[in-house]
Each structure stands twice: as structure tokens, then as C-alpha cells.
Amino acid sequence: HCVAQLFAIQEELEQFKAAGAKVVAVSSDSSEHTAEKFREYGRFDFDVVADVDSTVAAQWSCYRPAEGTREEDRKHGTF
């Protein structure tokens, strides 16, 4: 669902720009993996940055590491 949403944002990118918004996608994938997918499917006209250690995701309450018997909790977020 994340990639489908990114393609939908790409289609509406001019509306985001007209509203004064800058679109940045934050991915848990490595830069190398993202580059591979860009070669396969094409690039977006906005930045896609790597957050492989989930620091940014945790700051935006989209990630909680495993602790004790609780499993890792990774959520999808759009802000």
C-alpha cells in the first residue's frame, strides 16, 4: 500500500507544491534497495529518504521496537 500511495502522491504533486507543501517520503528500506526499485519502476519527483534504524518513524509514533514479550510495531503514517 505504501508504494501505491506514493504513486498517488506523485500524480497530485503539483497540487502539493501549489499549496506550499514539500513532499518527502521516509522509508525503512535502505538507499540501495530504494535505488533498485527506482530502476525497476521509475523515480518520484520528490525525495525518498532512508530511515533504516527507524529513528524518524519512532519520533512520529509510527514505530515501537520489540520489548519483552511485545513484538515490534511498525505503522504506516502520512503527515
C-alpha positions, 0 to 999 in steps of 0.5 A: 500500500505504501508504494501505491500511495506514493504513486498517488502522491506523485500524480497530485504533486503539483497540487502539493507544491501549489499549496506550499507543501514539500513532499518527502517520503521516509522509508525503512528500506535502505538507499540501495534497495530504494535505488533498485526499485527506482530502476525497476519502476521509475523515480518520484519527483520528490525525495525518498529518504532512508530511515533504516534504524527507524529513528524518524518513524519512532519520533512520529509514533509510527514505530515501537521496537520489540520489548519483552514479550511485545513484538515490534510495531511498525505503522504506516503514517502520512503527515 
